[in-house]
């Protein structure tokens, strides 16, 4: 088996395809979106945070995030300028 199809061009799919290609396989990556990493990898930027084990949609975490927006050295920053794309993303999140 020298030809392999990888479904999904997120961080895992692209990394897997790269590793297989380096091993000499003929790899095809299939992605339903126009660009790579536009679904699950897009939402978290491919970030894995073992130290952040709290639930993102808990009331306490949301309030913490809102307080961070007013600190210059916050671990989470968001430009409050209105944007339909930004606010629709927040709604989906």
PyMOL Python script that loads the backbone (N, CA, C, O; Angstrom):
from pymol import cmd

cmd.read_pdbstr("""\
ATOM      1  N   UNK A   1       0.861  -1.177   0.000  1.00  0.00           N
ATOM      2  CA  UNK A   1       0.000   0.000   0.000  1.00  0.00           C
ATOM      3  C   UNK A   1       0.904   1.235   0.000  1.00  0.00           C
ATOM      4  O   UNK A   1       1.470   1.593   1.033  1.00  0.00           O
ATOM      5  N   UNK A   2       1.035   1.877  -1.145  1.00  0.00           N
ATOM      6  CA  UNK A   2       1.888   3.059  -1.221  1.00  0.00           C
ATOM      7  C   UNK A   2       1.103   4.343  -1.416  1.00  0.00           C
ATOM      8  O   UNK A   2       1.682   5.429  -1.403  1.00  0.00           O
ATOM      9  N   UNK A   3      -0.211   4.234  -1.599  1.00  0.00           N
ATOM     10  CA  UNK A   3      -1.049   5.423  -1.758  1.00  0.00           C
ATOM     11  C   UNK A   3      -2.010   5.505  -0.583  1.00  0.00           C
ATOM     12  O   UNK A   3      -2.711   4.541  -0.272  1.00  0.00           O
ATOM     13  N   UNK A   4      -2.038   6.672   0.071  1.00  0.00           N
ATOM     14  CA  UNK A   4      -2.877   6.852   1.256  1.00  0.00           C
ATOM     15  C   UNK A   4      -3.651   8.155   1.124  1.00  0.00           C
ATOM     16  O   UNK A   4      -3.109   9.162   0.668  1.00  0.00           O
ATOM     17  N   UNK A   5      -4.922   8.135   1.524  1.00  0.00           N
ATOM     18  CA  UNK A   5      -5.750   9.343   1.566  1.00  0.00           C
ATOM     19  C   UNK A   5      -5.953   9.713   3.028  1.00  0.00           C
ATOM     20  O   UNK A   5      -6.322   8.872   3.847  1.00  0.00           O
ATOM     21  N   UNK A   6      -5.711  10.968   3.345  1.00  0.00           N
ATOM     22  CA  UNK A   6      -5.949  11.494   4.686  1.00  0.00           C
ATOM     23  C   UNK A   6      -7.160  12.412   4.585  1.00  0.00           C
ATOM     24  O   UNK A   6      -7.169  13.345   3.783  1.00  0.00           O
ATOM     25  N   UNK A   7      -8.182  12.150   5.396  1.00  0.00           N
ATOM     26  CA  UNK A   7      -9.406  12.948   5.359  1.00  0.00           C
ATOM     27  C   UNK A   7      -9.314  14.020   6.429  1.00  0.00           C
ATOM     28  O   UNK A   7      -9.261  13.716   7.621  1.00  0.00           O
ATOM     29  N   UNK A   8      -9.295  15.278   6.001  1.00  0.00           N
ATOM     30  CA  UNK A   8      -9.224  16.410   6.922  1.00  0.00           C
ATOM     31  C   UNK A   8      -7.849  17.048   6.932  1.00  0.00           C
ATOM     32  O   UNK A   8      -6.840  16.383   7.165  1.00  0.00           O
ATOM     33  N   UNK A   9      -7.825  18.354   6.673  1.00  0.00           N
ATOM     34  CA  UNK A   9      -6.564  19.094   6.621  1.00  0.00           C
ATOM     35  C   UNK A   9      -6.387  19.974   7.850  1.00  0.00           C
ATOM     36  O   UNK A   9      -5.883  21.094   7.762  1.00  0.00           O
ATOM     37  N   UNK A  10      -6.810  19.452   8.993  1.00  0.00           N
ATOM     38  CA  UNK A  10      -6.541  20.140  10.253  1.00  0.00           C
ATOM     39  C   UNK A  10      -5.126  19.823  10.703  1.00  0.00           C
ATOM     40  O   UNK A  10      -4.344  19.245   9.948  1.00  0.00           O
ATOM     41  N   UNK A  11      -4.801  20.194  11.912  1.00  0.00           N
ATOM     42  CA  UNK A  11      -3.439  19.991  12.405  1.00  0.00           C
ATOM     43  C   UNK A  11      -3.074  18.513  12.420  1.00  0.00           C
ATOM     44  O   UNK A  11      -1.944  18.156  12.086  1.00  0.00           O
ATOM     45  N   UNK A  12      -4.005  17.651  12.799  1.00  0.00           N
ATOM     46  CA  UNK A  12      -3.712  16.218  12.841  1.00  0.00           C
ATOM     47  C   UNK A  12      -3.583  15.631  11.439  1.00  0.00           C
ATOM     48  O   UNK A  12      -2.671  14.848  11.174  1.00  0.00           O
ATOM     49  N   UNK A  13      -4.495  16.006  10.542  1.00  0.00           N
ATOM     50  CA  UNK A  13      -4.442  15.489   9.182  1.00  0.00           C
ATOM     51  C   UNK A  13      -3.187  15.913   8.447  1.00  0.00           C
ATOM     52  O   UNK A  13      -2.541  15.091   7.796  1.00  0.00           O
ATOM     53  N   UNK A  14      -2.835  17.179   8.542  1.00  0.00           N
ATOM     54  CA  UNK A  14      -1.645  17.678   7.844  1.00  0.00           C
ATOM     55  C   UNK A  14      -0.374  17.059   8.430  1.00  0.00           C
ATOM     56  O   UNK A  14       0.536  16.686   7.691  1.00  0.00           O
ATOM     57  N   UNK A  15      -0.317  16.951   9.745  1.00  0.00           N
ATOM     58  CA  UNK A  15       0.850  16.357  10.389  1.00  0.00           C
ATOM     59  C   UNK A  15       0.987  14.884   9.997  1.00  0.00           C
ATOM     60  O   UNK A  15       2.088  14.411   9.717  1.00  0.00           O
ATOM     61  N   UNK A  16      -0.125  14.172   9.979  1.00  0.00           N
ATOM     62  CA  UNK A  16      -0.105  12.763   9.584  1.00  0.00           C
ATOM     63  C   UNK A  16       0.335  12.621   8.132  1.00  0.00           C
ATOM     64  O   UNK A  16       1.168  11.772   7.815  1.00  0.00           O
ATOM     65  N   UNK A  17      -0.219  13.448   7.252  1.00  0.00           N
ATOM     66  CA  UNK A  17       0.150  13.396   5.831  1.00  0.00           C
ATOM     67  C   UNK A  17       1.638  13.684   5.649  1.00  0.00           C
ATOM     68  O   UNK A  17       2.304  13.023   4.852  1.00  0.00           O
ATOM     69  N   UNK A  18       2.154  14.651   6.372  1.00  0.00           N
ATOM     70  CA  UNK A  18       3.576  15.002   6.282  1.00  0.00           C
ATOM     71  C   UNK A  18       4.452  13.822   6.716  1.00  0.00           C
ATOM     72  O   UNK A  18       5.426  13.482   6.044  1.00  0.00           O
ATOM     73  N   UNK A  19       4.095  13.204   7.846  1.00  0.00           N
ATOM     74  CA  UNK A  19       4.886  12.079   8.355  1.00  0.00           C
ATOM     75  C   UNK A  19       4.854  10.900   7.375  1.00  0.00           C
ATOM     76  O   UNK A  19       5.875  10.251   7.147  1.00  0.00           O
ATOM     77  N   UNK A  20       3.692  10.632   6.805  1.00  0.00           N
ATOM     78  CA  UNK A  20       3.588   9.545   5.835  1.00  0.00           C
ATOM     79  C   UNK A  20       4.371   9.845   4.562  1.00  0.00           C
ATOM     80  O   UNK A  20       5.030   8.960   4.018  1.00  0.00           O
ATOM     81  N   UNK A  21       4.305  11.084   4.083  1.00  0.00           N
ATOM     82  CA  UNK A  21       5.048  11.468   2.880  1.00  0.00           C
ATOM     83  C   UNK A  21       6.553  11.337   3.097  1.00  0.00           C
ATOM     84  O   UNK A  21       7.282  10.920   2.197  1.00  0.00           O
ATOM     85  N   UNK A  22       7.010  11.691   4.285  1.00  0.00           N
ATOM     86  CA  UNK A  22       8.447  11.547   4.604  1.00  0.00           C
ATOM     87  C   UNK A  22       8.877  10.087   4.617  1.00  0.00           C
ATOM     88  O   UNK A  22      10.048   9.774   4.401  1.00  0.00           O
ATOM     89  N   UNK A  23       7.924   9.199   4.872  1.00  0.00           N
ATOM     90  CA  UNK A  23       8.219   7.760   4.873  1.00  0.00           C
ATOM     91  C   UNK A  23       8.078   7.138   3.477  1.00  0.00           C
ATOM     92  O   UNK A  23       8.219   5.926   3.320  1.00  0.00           O
ATOM     93  N   UNK A  24       7.802   7.962   2.478  1.00  0.00           N
ATOM     94  CA  UNK A  24       7.771   7.484   1.106  1.00  0.00           C
ATOM     95  C   UNK A  24       6.406   7.145   0.544  1.00  0.00           C
ATOM     96  O   UNK A  24       6.313   6.643  -0.576  1.00  0.00           O
ATOM     97  N   UNK A  25       5.339   7.406   1.294  1.00  0.00           N
ATOM     98  CA  UNK A  25       4.005   7.123   0.789  1.00  0.00           C
ATOM     99  C   UNK A  25       3.524   8.252  -0.114  1.00  0.00           C
ATOM    100  O   UNK A  25       3.921   9.405   0.050  1.00  0.00           O
ATOM    101  N   UNK A  26       2.670   7.910  -1.063  1.00  0.00           N
ATOM    102  CA  UNK A  26       2.023   8.898  -1.919  1.00  0.00           C
ATOM    103  C   UNK A  26       0.748   9.308  -1.193  1.00  0.00           C
ATOM    104  O   UNK A  26      -0.192   8.517  -1.110  1.00  0.00           O
ATOM    105  N   UNK A  27       0.697  10.526  -0.667  1.00  0.00           N
ATOM    106  CA  UNK A  27      -0.391  10.961   0.208  1.00  0.00           C
ATOM    107  C   UNK A  27      -1.253  12.011  -0.490  1.00  0.00           C
ATOM    108  O   UNK A  27      -0.744  12.947  -1.107  1.00  0.00           O
ATOM    109  N   UNK A  28      -2.569  11.835  -0.378  1.00  0.00           N
ATOM    110  CA  UNK A  28      -3.531  12.826  -0.844  1.00  0.00           C
ATOM    111  C   UNK A  28      -4.341  13.271   0.366  1.00  0.00           C
ATOM    112  O   UNK A  28      -4.885  12.441   1.095  1.00  0.00           O
ATOM    113  N   UNK A  29      -4.420  14.584   0.580  1.00  0.00           N
ATOM    114  CA  UNK A  29      -5.199  15.130   1.692  1.00  0.00           C
ATOM    115  C   UNK A  29      -6.516  15.656   1.129  1.00  0.00           C
ATOM    116  O   UNK A  29      -6.529  16.465   0.201  1.00  0.00           O
ATOM    117  N   UNK A  30      -7.619  15.187   1.702  1.00  0.00           N
ATOM    118  CA  UNK A  30      -8.950  15.614   1.277  1.00  0.00           C
ATOM    119  C   UNK A  30      -9.529  16.553   2.333  1.00  0.00           C
ATOM    120  O   UNK A  30      -9.558  16.222   3.518  1.00  0.00           O
ATOM    121  N   UNK A  31      -9.984  17.716   1.901  1.00  0.00           N
ATOM    122  CA  UNK A  31     -10.533  18.716   2.819  1.00  0.00           C
ATOM    123  C   UNK A  31     -11.784  19.318   2.196  1.00  0.00           C
ATOM    124  O   UNK A  31     -11.761  19.702   1.026  1.00  0.00           O
ATOM    125  N   UNK A  32     -12.864  19.407   2.943  1.00  0.00           N
ATOM    126  CA  UNK A  32     -14.108  19.941   2.386  1.00  0.00           C
ATOM    127  C   UNK A  32     -14.149  21.464   2.348  1.00  0.00           C
ATOM    128  O   UNK A  32     -14.952  22.037   1.612  1.00  0.00           O
ATOM    129  N   UNK A  33     -13.302  22.126   3.124  1.00  0.00           N
ATOM    130  CA  UNK A  33     -13.258  23.588   3.115  1.00  0.00           C
ATOM    131  C   UNK A  33     -12.229  24.082   2.102  1.00  0.00           C
ATOM    132  O   UNK A  33     -11.412  23.307   1.605  1.00  0.00           O
ATOM    133  N   UNK A  34     -12.278  25.356   1.806  1.00  0.00           N
ATOM    134  CA  UNK A  34     -11.371  25.922   0.807  1.00  0.00           C
ATOM    135  C   UNK A  34      -9.915  25.903   1.276  1.00  0.00           C
ATOM    136  O   UNK A  34      -9.008  25.702   0.469  1.00  0.00           O
ATOM    137  N   UNK A  35      -9.688  26.111   2.576  1.00  0.00           N
ATOM    138  CA  UNK A  35      -8.338  26.158   3.121  1.00  0.00           C
ATOM    139  C   UNK A  35      -8.179  25.123   4.225  1.00  0.00           C
ATOM    140  O   UNK A  35      -9.158  24.634   4.789  1.00  0.00           O
ATOM    141  N   UNK A  36      -6.947  24.806   4.514  1.00  0.00           N
ATOM    142  CA  UNK A  36      -6.657  23.858   5.604  1.00  0.00           C
ATOM    143  C   UNK A  36      -6.982  24.497   6.953  1.00  0.00           C
ATOM    144  O   UNK A  36      -6.948  25.718   7.105  1.00  0.00           O
ATOM    145  N   UNK A  37      -7.296  23.650   7.920  1.00  0.00           N
ATOM    146  CA  UNK A  37      -7.495  24.058   9.327  1.00  0.00           C
ATOM    147  C   UNK A  37      -8.635  25.060   9.509  1.00  0.00           C
ATOM    148  O   UNK A  37      -8.533  25.961  10.342  1.00  0.00           O
ATOM    149  N   UNK A  38      -9.699  24.918   8.756  1.00  0.00           N
ATOM    150  CA  UNK A  38     -10.814  25.855   8.874  1.00  0.00           C
ATOM    151  C   UNK A  38     -11.985  25.292   9.682  1.00  0.00           C
ATOM    152  O   UNK A  38     -13.088  25.835   9.625  1.00  0.00           O
ATOM    153  N   UNK A  39     -11.760  24.217  10.428  1.00  0.00           N
ATOM    154  CA  UNK A  39     -12.847  23.700  11.247  1.00  0.00           C
ATOM    155  C   UNK A  39     -12.352  23.576  12.683  1.00  0.00           C
ATOM    156  O   UNK A  39     -12.189  24.596  13.353  1.00  0.00           O
ATOM    157  N   UNK A  40     -12.110  22.390  13.173  1.00  0.00           N
ATOM    158  CA  UNK A  40     -11.724  22.273  14.585  1.00  0.00           C
ATOM    159  C   UNK A  40     -10.367  22.904  14.860  1.00  0.00           C
ATOM    160  O   UNK A  40     -10.184  23.538  15.899  1.00  0.00           O
ATOM    161  N   UNK A  41      -9.421  22.744  13.954  1.00  0.00           N
ATOM    162  CA  UNK A  41      -8.114  23.358  14.175  1.00  0.00           C
ATOM    163  C   UNK A  41      -8.214  24.878  14.140  1.00  0.00           C
ATOM    164  O   UNK A  41      -7.468  25.569  14.833  1.00  0.00           O
ATOM    165  N   UNK A  42      -9.137  25.400  13.333  1.00  0.00           N
ATOM    166  CA  UNK A  42      -9.316  26.847  13.242  1.00  0.00           C
ATOM    167  C   UNK A  42      -9.797  27.424  14.569  1.00  0.00           C
ATOM    168  O   UNK A  42      -9.370  28.503  14.981  1.00  0.00           O
ATOM    169  N   UNK A  43     -10.685  26.697  15.227  1.00  0.00           N
ATOM    170  CA  UNK A  43     -11.270  27.222  16.453  1.00  0.00           C
ATOM    171  C   UNK A  43     -10.270  27.343  17.592  1.00  0.00           C
ATOM    172  O   UNK A  43     -10.348  28.275  18.392  1.00  0.00           O
ATOM    173  N   UNK A  44      -9.340  26.414  17.669  1.00  0.00           N
ATOM    174  CA  UNK A  44      -8.374  26.500  18.764  1.00  0.00           C
ATOM    175  C   UNK A  44      -6.957  26.712  18.278  1.00  0.00           C
ATOM    176  O   UNK A  44      -6.019  26.657  19.074  1.00  0.00           O
ATOM    177  N   UNK A  45      -6.782  26.949  17.010  1.00  0.00           N
ATOM    178  CA  UNK A  45      -5.450  27.230  16.486  1.00  0.00           C
ATOM    179  C   UNK A  45      -4.502  26.049  16.599  1.00  0.00           C
ATOM    180  O   UNK A  45      -3.286  26.232  16.558  1.00  0.00           O
ATOM    181  N   UNK A  46      -5.024  24.861  16.738  1.00  0.00           N
ATOM    182  CA  UNK A  46      -4.168  23.700  16.889  1.00  0.00           C
ATOM    183  C   UNK A  46      -3.501  23.635  18.245  1.00  0.00           C
ATOM    184  O   UNK A  46      -2.545  22.885  18.437  1.00  0.00           O
ATOM    185  N   UNK A  47      -3.991  24.402  19.168  1.00  0.00           N
ATOM    186  CA  UNK A  47      -3.370  24.487  20.492  1.00  0.00           C
ATOM    187  C   UNK A  47      -3.834  23.359  21.390  1.00  0.00           C
ATOM    188  O   UNK A  47      -5.030  23.091  21.503  1.00  0.00           O
ATOM    189  N   UNK A  48      -2.878  22.698  22.027  1.00  0.00           N
ATOM    190  CA  UNK A  48      -3.178  21.699  23.049  1.00  0.00           C
ATOM    191  C   UNK A  48      -2.659  22.255  24.363  1.00  0.00           C
ATOM    192  O   UNK A  48      -1.466  22.533  24.490  1.00  0.00           O
ATOM    193  N   UNK A  49      -3.532  22.418  25.334  1.00  0.00           N
ATOM    194  CA  UNK A  49      -3.143  23.017  26.608  1.00  0.00           C
ATOM    195  C   UNK A  49      -3.458  22.058  27.741  1.00  0.00           C
ATOM    196  O   UNK A  49      -4.578  22.023  28.250  1.00  0.00           O
ATOM    197  N   UNK A  50      -2.465  21.288  28.124  1.00  0.00           N
ATOM    198  CA  UNK A  50      -2.677  20.336  29.218  1.00  0.00           C
ATOM    199  C   UNK A  50      -2.923  21.052  30.533  1.00  0.00           C
ATOM    200  O   UNK A  50      -3.543  20.493  31.438  1.00  0.00           O
ATOM    201  N   UNK A  51      -2.445  22.278  30.647  1.00  0.00           N
ATOM    202  CA  UNK A  51      -2.585  22.999  31.911  1.00  0.00           C
ATOM    203  C   UNK A  51      -3.955  23.674  32.060  1.00  0.00           C
ATOM    204  O   UNK A  51      -4.323  24.071  33.166  1.00  0.00           O
ATOM    205  N   UNK A  52      -4.703  23.809  30.982  1.00  0.00           N
ATOM    206  CA  UNK A  52      -6.007  24.468  31.050  1.00  0.00           C
ATOM    207  C   UNK A  52      -7.094  23.407  30.939  1.00  0.00           C
ATOM    208  O   UNK A  52      -7.568  23.099  29.846  1.00  0.00           O
ATOM    209  N   UNK A  53      -7.479  22.857  32.074  1.00  0.00           N
ATOM    210  CA  UNK A  53      -8.440  21.760  32.078  1.00  0.00           C
ATOM    211  C   UNK A  53      -9.851  22.214  32.432  1.00  0.00           C
ATOM    212  O   UNK A  53     -10.735  21.375  32.603  1.00  0.00           O
ATOM    213  N   UNK A  54     -10.084  23.522  32.546  1.00  0.00           N
ATOM    214  CA  UNK A  54     -11.427  23.972  32.888  1.00  0.00           C
ATOM    215  C   UNK A  54     -12.306  24.054  31.647  1.00  0.00           C
ATOM    216  O   UNK A  54     -11.810  24.223  30.533  1.00  0.00           O
ATOM    217  N   UNK A  55     -13.599  23.933  31.848  1.00  0.00           N
ATOM    218  CA  UNK A  55     -14.558  23.949  30.751  1.00  0.00           C
ATOM    219  C   UNK A  55     -14.713  25.383  30.244  1.00  0.00           C
ATOM    220  O   UNK A  55     -14.911  26.308  31.032  1.00  0.00           O
ATOM    221  N   UNK A  56     -14.622  25.561  28.927  1.00  0.00           N
ATOM    222  CA  UNK A  56     -14.667  26.902  28.350  1.00  0.00           C
ATOM    223  C   UNK A  56     -16.038  27.548  28.465  1.00  0.00           C
ATOM    224  O   UNK A  56     -16.122  28.773  28.545  1.00  0.00           O
ATOM    225  N   UNK A  57     -17.099  26.782  28.476  1.00  0.00           N
ATOM    226  CA  UNK A  57     -18.425  27.401  28.489  1.00  0.00           C
ATOM    227  C   UNK A  57     -19.027  27.482  29.890  1.00  0.00           C
ATOM    228  O   UNK A  57     -20.237  27.663  30.025  1.00  0.00           O
ATOM    229  N   UNK A  58     -18.216  27.352  30.923  1.00  0.00           N
ATOM    230  CA  UNK A  58     -18.745  27.536  32.274  1.00  0.00           C
ATOM    231  C   UNK A  58     -18.875  29.031  32.563  1.00  0.00           C
ATOM    232  O   UNK A  58     -18.134  29.841  32.007  1.00  0.00           O
ATOM    233  N   UNK A  59     -19.793  29.382  33.410  1.00  0.00           N
ATOM    234  CA  UNK A  59     -20.036  30.789  33.745  1.00  0.00           C
ATOM    235  C   UNK A  59     -18.760  31.437  34.302  1.00  0.00           C
ATOM    236  O   UNK A  59     -18.436  32.568  33.939  1.00  0.00           O
ATOM    237  N   UNK A  60     -18.037  30.733  35.175  1.00  0.00           N
ATOM    238  CA  UNK A  60     -16.824  31.282  35.792  1.00  0.00           C
ATOM    239  C   UNK A  60     -15.749  31.577  34.743  1.00  0.00           C
ATOM    240  O   UNK A  60     -15.065  32.598  34.826  1.00  0.00           O
ATOM    241  N   UNK A  61     -15.599  30.697  33.769  1.00  0.00           N
ATOM    242  CA  UNK A  61     -14.581  30.901  32.733  1.00  0.00           C
ATOM    243  C   UNK A  61     -14.945  32.071  31.829  1.00  0.00           C
ATOM    244  O   UNK A  61     -14.077  32.860  31.453  1.00  0.00           O
ATOM    245  N   UNK A  62     -16.219  32.188  31.478  1.00  0.00           N
ATOM    246  CA  UNK A  62     -16.667  33.310  30.640  1.00  0.00           C
ATOM    247  C   UNK A  62     -16.420  34.632  31.368  1.00  0.00           C
ATOM    248  O   UNK A  62     -15.928  35.583  30.759  1.00  0.00           O
ATOM    249  N   UNK A  63     -16.748  34.710  32.651  1.00  0.00           N
ATOM    250  CA  UNK A  63     -16.515  35.944  33.420  1.00  0.00           C
ATOM    251  C   UNK A  63     -15.033  36.251  33.522  1.00  0.00           C
ATOM    252  O   UNK A  63     -14.628  37.410  33.426  1.00  0.00           O
ATOM    253  N   UNK A  64     -14.218  35.217  33.717  1.00  0.00           N
ATOM    254  CA  UNK A  64     -12.762  35.411  33.781  1.00  0.00           C
ATOM    255  C   UNK A  64     -12.258  35.990  32.455  1.00  0.00           C
ATOM    256  O   UNK A  64     -11.442  36.912  32.441  1.00  0.00           O
ATOM    257  N   UNK A  65     -12.751  35.438  31.345  1.00  0.00           N
ATOM    258  CA  UNK A  65     -12.351  35.935  30.030  1.00  0.00           C
ATOM    259  C   UNK A  65     -12.749  37.381  29.810  1.00  0.00           C
ATOM    260  O   UNK A  65     -11.978  38.153  29.240  1.00  0.00           O
ATOM    261  N   UNK A  66     -13.942  37.762  30.253  1.00  0.00           N
ATOM    262  CA  UNK A  66     -14.384  39.152  30.121  1.00  0.00           C
ATOM    263  C   UNK A  66     -13.502  40.090  30.946  1.00  0.00           C
ATOM    264  O   UNK A  66     -13.175  41.187  30.492  1.00  0.00           O
ATOM    265  N   UNK A  67     -13.119  39.673  32.144  1.00  0.00           N
ATOM    266  CA  UNK A  67     -12.225  40.504  32.972  1.00  0.00           C
ATOM    267  C   UNK A  67     -10.849  40.646  32.321  1.00  0.00           C
ATOM    268  O   UNK A  67     -10.229  41.707  32.398  1.00  0.00           O
ATOM    269  N   UNK A  68     -10.379  39.589  31.689  1.00  0.00           N
ATOM    270  CA  UNK A  68      -9.070  39.636  31.038  1.00  0.00           C
ATOM    271  C   UNK A  68      -9.032  40.663  29.914  1.00  0.00           C
ATOM    272  O   UNK A  68      -7.976  41.231  29.636  1.00  0.00           O
ATOM    273  N   UNK A  69     -10.155  40.907  29.269  1.00  0.00           N
ATOM    274  CA  UNK A  69     -10.168  41.828  28.134  1.00  0.00           C
ATOM    275  C   UNK A  69      -9.707  43.233  28.516  1.00  0.00           C
ATOM    276  O   UNK A  69      -9.320  44.013  27.646  1.00  0.00           O
ATOM    277  N   UNK A  70      -9.745  43.559  29.785  1.00  0.00           N
ATOM    278  CA  UNK A  70      -9.371  44.914  30.224  1.00  0.00           C
ATOM    279  C   UNK A  70      -7.971  44.962  30.836  1.00  0.00           C
ATOM    280  O   UNK A  70      -7.577  45.986  31.393  1.00  0.00           O
ATOM    281  N   UNK A  71      -7.218  43.868  30.739  1.00  0.00           N
ATOM    282  CA  UNK A  71      -5.839  43.834  31.240  1.00  0.00           C
ATOM    283  C   UNK A  71      -4.873  43.834  30.070  1.00  0.00           C
ATOM    284  O   UNK A  71      -5.075  43.116  29.090  1.00  0.00           O
ATOM    285  N   UNK A  72      -3.838  44.627  30.171  1.00  0.00           N
ATOM    286  CA  UNK A  72      -2.874  44.756  29.080  1.00  0.00           C
ATOM    287  C   UNK A  72      -2.124  43.439  28.809  1.00  0.00           C
ATOM    288  O   UNK A  72      -1.888  43.098  27.651  1.00  0.00           O
ATOM    289  N   UNK A  73      -1.758  42.717  29.838  1.00  0.00           N
ATOM    290  CA  UNK A  73      -0.999  41.474  29.688  1.00  0.00           C
ATOM    291  C   UNK A  73      -1.890  40.240  29.874  1.00  0.00           C
ATOM    292  O   UNK A  73      -1.456  39.246  30.458  1.00  0.00           O
ATOM    293  N   UNK A  74      -3.090  40.298  29.398  1.00  0.00           N
ATOM    294  CA  UNK A  74      -4.055  39.212  29.585  1.00  0.00           C
ATOM    295  C   UNK A  74      -3.645  37.972  28.783  1.00  0.00           C
ATOM    296  O   UNK A  74      -3.074  38.100  27.700  1.00  0.00           O
ATOM    297  N   UNK A  75      -3.931  36.775  29.307  1.00  0.00           N
ATOM    298  CA  UNK A  75      -3.663  35.554  28.542  1.00  0.00           C
ATOM    299  C   UNK A  75      -4.663  35.351  27.404  1.00  0.00           C
ATOM    300  O   UNK A  75      -4.428  34.533  26.515  1.00  0.00           O
ATOM    301  N   UNK A  76      -5.767  36.083  27.425  1.00  0.00           N
ATOM    302  CA  UNK A  76      -6.771  36.027  26.369  1.00  0.00           C
ATOM    303  C   UNK A  76      -7.112  37.458  25.990  1.00  0.00           C
ATOM    304  O   UNK A  76      -7.600  38.222  26.823  1.00  0.00           O
ATOM    305  N   UNK A  77      -6.863  37.821  24.754  1.00  0.00           N
ATOM    306  CA  UNK A  77      -7.162  39.177  24.289  1.00  0.00           C
ATOM    307  C   UNK A  77      -8.115  39.110  23.101  1.00  0.00           C
ATOM    308  O   UNK A  77      -8.027  38.209  22.268  1.00  0.00           O
ATOM    309  N   UNK A  78      -9.015  40.068  23.039  1.00  0.00           N
ATOM    310  CA  UNK A  78      -9.922  40.167  21.910  1.00  0.00           C
ATOM    311  C   UNK A  78     -10.187  41.641  21.634  1.00  0.00           C
ATOM    312  O   UNK A  78     -10.551  42.402  22.530  1.00  0.00           O
ATOM    313  N   UNK A  79     -10.001  42.021  20.404  1.00  0.00           N
ATOM    314  CA  UNK A  79     -10.311  43.389  20.005  1.00  0.00           C
ATOM    315  C   UNK A  79     -11.826  43.553  20.007  1.00  0.00           C
ATOM    316  O   UNK A  79     -12.511  42.841  19.272  1.00  0.00           O
ATOM    317  N   UNK A  80     -12.379  44.474  20.814  1.00  0.00           N
ATOM    318  CA  UNK A  80     -13.841  44.594  20.906  1.00  0.00           C
ATOM    319  C   UNK A  80     -14.491  45.287  19.708  1.00  0.00           C
ATOM    320  O   UNK A  80     -15.711  45.451  19.692  1.00  0.00           O
ATOM    321  N   UNK A  81     -13.708  45.699  18.704  1.00  0.00           N
ATOM    322  CA  UNK A  81     -14.288  46.360  17.533  1.00  0.00           C
ATOM    323  C   UNK A  81     -15.345  45.453  16.901  1.00  0.00           C
ATOM    324  O   UNK A  81     -15.086  44.269  16.686  1.00  0.00           O
ATOM    325  N   UNK A  82     -16.528  45.984  16.601  1.00  0.00           N
ATOM    326  CA  UNK A  82     -17.610  45.159  16.043  1.00  0.00           C
ATOM    327  C   UNK A  82     -17.228  44.504  14.713  1.00  0.00           C
ATOM    328  O   UNK A  82     -16.640  45.136  13.835  1.00  0.00           O
ATOM    329  N   UNK A  83     -17.573  43.251  14.594  1.00  0.00           N
ATOM    330  CA  UNK A  83     -17.352  42.502  13.363  1.00  0.00           C
ATOM    331  C   UNK A  83     -18.345  41.345  13.347  1.00  0.00           C
ATOM    332  O   UNK A  83     -18.393  40.558  14.292  1.00  0.00           O
ATOM    333  N   UNK A  84     -19.133  41.237  12.289  1.00  0.00           N
ATOM    334  CA  UNK A  84     -20.109  40.158  12.201  1.00  0.00           C
ATOM    335  C   UNK A  84     -19.426  38.794  12.282  1.00  0.00           C
ATOM    336  O   UNK A  84     -19.916  37.891  12.960  1.00  0.00           O
ATOM    337  N   UNK A  85     -18.304  38.648  11.595  1.00  0.00           N
ATOM    338  CA  UNK A  85     -17.585  37.375  11.600  1.00  0.00           C
ATOM    339  C   UNK A  85     -17.156  37.002  13.024  1.00  0.00           C
ATOM    340  O   UNK A  85     -17.314  35.858  13.449  1.00  0.00           O
ATOM    341  N   UNK A  86     -16.616  37.975  13.745  1.00  0.00           N
ATOM    342  CA  UNK A  86     -16.147  37.717  15.114  1.00  0.00           C
ATOM    343  C   UNK A  86     -17.303  37.332  16.033  1.00  0.00           C
ATOM    344  O   UNK A  86     -17.210  36.348  16.767  1.00  0.00           O
ATOM    345  N   UNK A  87     -18.382  38.096  15.997  1.00  0.00           N
ATOM    346  CA  UNK A  87     -19.478  37.829  16.906  1.00  0.00           C
ATOM    347  C   UNK A  87     -20.245  36.549  16.521  1.00  0.00           C
ATOM    348  O   UNK A  87     -20.781  35.873  17.399  1.00  0.00           O
ATOM    349  N   UNK A  88     -20.305  36.214  15.244  1.00  0.00           N
ATOM    350  CA  UNK A  88     -20.929  34.938  14.863  1.00  0.00           C
ATOM    351  C   UNK A  88     -20.064  33.777  15.335  1.00  0.00           C
ATOM    352  O   UNK A  88     -20.591  32.745  15.751  1.00  0.00           O
ATOM    353  N   UNK A  89     -18.725  33.933  15.276  1.00  0.00           N
ATOM    354  CA  UNK A  89     -17.826  32.894  15.781  1.00  0.00           C
ATOM    355  C   UNK A  89     -18.020  32.707  17.289  1.00  0.00           C
ATOM    356  O   UNK A  89     -18.080  31.579  17.779  1.00  0.00           O
ATOM    357  N   UNK A  90     -18.119  33.829  18.022  1.00  0.00           N
ATOM    358  CA  UNK A  90     -18.318  33.757  19.466  1.00  0.00           C
ATOM    359  C   UNK A  90     -19.646  33.047  19.770  1.00  0.00           C
ATOM    360  O   UNK A  90     -19.721  32.226  20.684  1.00  0.00           O
ATOM    361  N   UNK A  91     -20.693  33.373  18.993  1.00  0.00           N
ATOM    362  CA  UNK A  91     -21.982  32.722  19.195  1.00  0.00           C
ATOM    363  C   UNK A  91     -21.916  31.223  18.964  1.00  0.00           C
ATOM    364  O   UNK A  91     -22.515  30.451  19.713  1.00  0.00           O
ATOM    365  N   UNK A  92     -21.185  30.801  17.925  1.00  0.00           N
ATOM    366  CA  UNK A  92     -21.032  29.378  17.665  1.00  0.00           C
ATOM    367  C   UNK A  92     -20.189  28.708  18.737  1.00  0.00           C
ATOM    368  O   UNK A  92     -20.442  27.565  19.116  1.00  0.00           O
ATOM    369  N   UNK A  93     -19.191  29.426  19.219  1.00  0.00           N
ATOM    370  CA  UNK A  93     -18.294  28.875  20.246  1.00  0.00           C
ATOM    371  C   UNK A  93     -19.049  28.592  21.520  1.00  0.00           C
ATOM    372  O   UNK A  93     -18.460  28.125  22.495  1.00  0.00           O
TER     373      UNK A  93
END
""", "prot")
cmd.dss("prot")
cmd.show_as("cartoon", "prot")
cmd.util.cbc("prot")
cmd.orient("prot")
